[in-house]
Amino acid sequence: MTLTNRLGGIKKEFSKIAFIGPNPYLFLQHLPKSYQIKDFYFCEGNEASVEKSYEIITKSLESGGLYERLGTNVPDAIHPIVIDEEKDWREKFEENQFDLIVNNMTLHWVNEIETTLRNYHHTLEPDGVFMSSSFGG
């Protein structure tokens, strides 16, 4: 939730979002209510994790309960992606595809951090935002 709180300080509203890491449904349900989200991509390296997250999101949408109670704007399209972000990012996504990329607790697994960050930058719009959370002291 801290990542979504930080978004409150940015005056831009995001509509093309990539979320990398576990529990994308928690991130989605706390996005600012003003966002009109066209595409929400959530990316994890494990197929079982992606399937479980997608199941949780779709159950919440079908029941109409949680997202409706929270007042969350549901994305027009939700795209679950199994990906090795370090190796496959540029092949999966186009230049300037996103206006927001959020990496939640996966960068510490990356060996080539500079290459990975350049790949993210390549897929961000010129005024796009990259946010990340990771272990640190």
CORRAFEN-V66167 format. One record per residue. N is the residue number from 1. RES is the residue in three letters. PSI is psi as a letter, one per 40 degrees, with the letter a starting at -180 (999 if undefined). OMEGA is omega in whole degrees, 0 to 359 (none if undefined). D_FIRST is the distance of its C-alpha to the first C-alpha in Angstrom with 2 decimals. Layout:
N/RES/PSI/OMEGA/D_FIRST + N/RES/PSI/OMEGA/D_FIRST
//
This chain:
1/MET/d/179/0.00 + 2/THR/d/178/3.81 + 3/LEU/d/180/5.38 + 4/THR/d/175/5.23 + 5/ASN/d/179/6.24 + 6/ARG/d/178/8.76 + 7/LEU/d/179/10.05 + 8/GLY/d/179/11.24 + 9/GLY/e/180/13.75 + 10/ILE/h/185/15.30 + 11/LYS/e/180/18.02 + 12/LYS/i/173/18.40 + 13/GLU/h/187/17.23 + 14/PHE/i/182/16.65 + 15/SER/e/180/18.56 + 16/LYS/g/192/19.07 + 17/ILE/h/170/15.97 + 18/ALA/h/178/16.09 + 19/PHE/h/181/13.25 + 20/ILE/h/177/14.61 + 21/GLY/a/184/13.65 + 22/PRO/i/172/12.87 + 23/ASN/f/180/11.08 + 24/PRO/d/180/11.00 + 25/TYR/d/177/11.14 + 26/LEU/d/177/7.62 + 27/PHE/d/182/6.68 + 28/LEU/d/184/9.77 + 29/GLN/e/180/9.38 + 30/HIS/e/177/6.67 + 31/LEU/i/178/8.82 + 32/PRO/h/185/11.11 + 33/LYS/e/181/14.02 + 34/SER/e/182/16.56 + 35/TYR/h/172/16.02 + 36/GLN/g/189/19.01 + 37/ILE/h/177/17.97 + 38/LYS/d/183/21.18 + 39/ASP/h/176/20.10 + 40/PHE/h/177/17.02 + 41/TYR/h/170/17.93 + 42/PHE/h/191/16.14 + 43/CYS/h/174/17.94 + 44/GLU/i/182/18.58 + 45/GLY/e/185/21.78 + 46/ASN/h/183/22.70 + 47/GLU/d/180/24.22 + 48/ALA/d/179/23.53 + 49/SER/d/179/19.76 + 50/VAL/d/180/19.85 + 51/GLU/d/180/22.08 + 52/LYS/d/179/19.98 + 53/SER/d/180/16.79 + 54/TYR/d/177/19.09 + 55/GLU/d/179/20.69 + 56/ILE/d/180/17.56 + 57/ILE/d/183/16.69 + 58/THR/d/176/20.36 + 59/LYS/d/179/20.90 + 60/SER/d/179/18.19 + 61/LEU/d/182/19.84 + 62/GLU/d/181/23.31 + 63/SER/d/179/22.85 + 64/GLY/e/187/21.47 + 65/GLY/c/191/19.61 + 66/LEU/d/184/15.87 + 67/TYR/d/179/15.15 + 68/GLU/d/180/18.04 + 69/ARG/d/181/17.02 + 70/LEU/e/182/13.61 + 71/GLY/f/181/15.59 + 72/THR/h/172/13.85 + 73/ASN/h/182/16.26 + 74/VAL/h/179/17.30 + 75/PRO/i/174/18.29 + 76/ASP/d/180/22.06 + 77/ALA/h/177/22.02 + 78/ILE/h/185/19.82 + 79/HIS/h/175/21.12 + 80/PRO/h/184/20.55 + 81/ILE/h/170/21.92 + 82/VAL/h/188/23.19 + 83/ILE/i/165/23.61 + 84/ASP/g/189/24.42 + 85/GLU/d/181/22.54 + 86/GLU/d/186/24.97 + 87/LYS/d/194/28.07 + 88/ASP/e/189/27.48 + 89/TRP/d/183/25.04 + 90/ARG/d/179/27.84 + 91/GLU/d/183/29.85 + 92/LYS/d/188/27.16 + 93/PHE/i/183/25.94 + 94/GLU/i/175/27.97 + 95/GLU/h/178/28.17 + 96/ASN/f/183/26.03 + 97/GLN/d/187/24.34 + 98/PHE/i/170/20.75 + 99/ASP/e/175/19.40 + 100/LEU/h/172/15.92 + 101/ILE/h/179/15.39 + 102/VAL/h/176/12.18 + 103/ASN/h/183/13.08 + 104/ASN/g/170/10.73 + 105/MET/f/174/12.96 + 106/THR/e/183/16.28 + 107/LEU/d/180/18.11 + 108/HIS/e/177/19.61 + 109/TRP/e/186/21.64 + 110/VAL/h/177/23.17 + 111/ASN/d/181/26.73 + 112/GLU/g/186/27.38 + 113/ILE/d/181/24.39 + 114/GLU/d/178/26.39 + 115/THR/d/180/27.48 + 116/THR/d/179/24.05 + 117/LEU/d/176/22.66 + 118/ARG/d/178/25.83 + 119/ASN/d/175/25.32 + 120/TYR/d/182/21.87 + 121/HIS/d/180/23.54 + 122/HIS/d/184/26.36 + 123/THR/e/176/24.24 + 124/LEU/i/171/22.41 + 125/GLU/i/181/24.16 + 126/PRO/d/178/25.79 + 127/ASP/f/181/23.22 + 128/GLY/i/184/20.23 + 129/VAL/h/172/17.09 + 130/PHE/h/175/15.96 + 131/MET/i/181/12.68 + 132/SER/i/168/12.32 + 133/SER/i/179/10.99 + 134/SER/i/178/13.85 + 135/PHE/i/177/15.87 + 136/GLY/i/183/17.73 + 137/GLY/999/none/19.67
//
